[in-house]
Amino acid sequence: MFRHLYGLLIRQAFETSTQIKSAIQSGMPTLAIDVAPAIFDAMVKSQSWITDEDAWKPIAAAFPTQHSAYAQQLREAILKRRSEGLPFILLFAVREERVQLLTLS
């Protein structure tokens, strides 16, 4: 049973890496964002905030009040890429120079 499960995981990892490679070769978009490290961590922890209002609310609330419009612009930019059928986007945190792959599908 362990061998079967291990084989499935290896296959899944290979398929995902192939999808990522294809997305990179097709010109995967990168979105540079200027947010506090804690907000970036919340954004990359789970992708549910992209489409789920309840998951979005705590992330949006973490932005300083004067940056609420910026928070909405970021979400809309990601939703636009998702609606275009793109499977992934790279988020680049400019403050820390960190990169994270975000799954859109």
SVG drawing of the C-alpha trace seen along z (x, -y; Angstrom):
<svg xmlns="http://www.w3.org/2000/svg" viewBox="-18 -56 33 58">
<polyline fill="none" stroke="black" stroke-width="0.4" points="0.0,0.0 2.8,-2.4 4.4,-1.8 1.1,-2.6 0.6,-5.8 4.2,-6.8 3.8,-6.2 0.6,-8.4 2.4,-11.2 5.4,-11.0 3.1,-11.1 1.2,-14.1 4.4,-15.9 5.6,-15.3 2.3,-16.5 2.4,-19.6 6.0,-20.4 5.2,-19.9 2.3,-22.3 4.5,-24.9 7.2,-24.5 4.6,-25.0 3.2,-28.1 6.7,-29.6 7.5,-28.9 4.2,-30.5 5.1,-33.7 3.7,-33.3 2.8,-36.7 4.5,-38.2 2.7,-40.6 5.0,-42.8 3.3,-43.7 4.3,-46.0 2.8,-44.6 4.0,-43.8 5.6,-40.4 2.6,-39.1 0.2,-40.0 2.3,-38.3 2.5,-35.2 -1.3,-35.2 -1.8,-35.7 0.4,-32.7 -0.7,-30.4 -3.9,-29.6 -5.4,-30.7 -9.0,-30.6 -9.0,-34.4 -9.0,-34.8 -12.6,-33.8 -14.0,-33.4 -15.2,-36.6 -14.9,-35.2 -11.3,-34.2 -10.5,-37.6 -11.9,-39.7 -9.1,-39.0 -6.4,-39.6 -8.1,-42.9 -8.4,-43.9 -4.7,-43.4 -3.9,-46.2 -3.6,-49.7 -6.9,-51.6 -5.3,-54.0 -4.3,-51.0 -7.7,-49.3 -8.0,-50.4 -4.6,-48.9 -5.7,-45.6 -8.7,-45.5 -6.6,-46.3 -4.3,-43.4 -7.2,-41.0 -8.8,-42.2 -5.5,-41.8 -5.2,-38.2 -8.9,-37.5 -8.4,-38.9 -5.5,-36.5 -7.6,-33.7 -10.5,-34.6 -8.1,-34.6 -7.6,-30.9 -4.0,-31.2 -3.2,-28.4 -0.5,-30.2 0.9,-33.6 4.1,-34.6 3.8,-37.0 6.9,-39.1 7.1,-40.8 9.2,-43.8 10.0,-44.6 11.6,-41.2 12.4,-40.2 10.5,-37.0 8.7,-35.1 5.8,-32.7 3.9,-30.7 0.2,-31.1 -2.2,-28.5 -5.2,-30.1 -7.2,-27.1"/>
</svg>
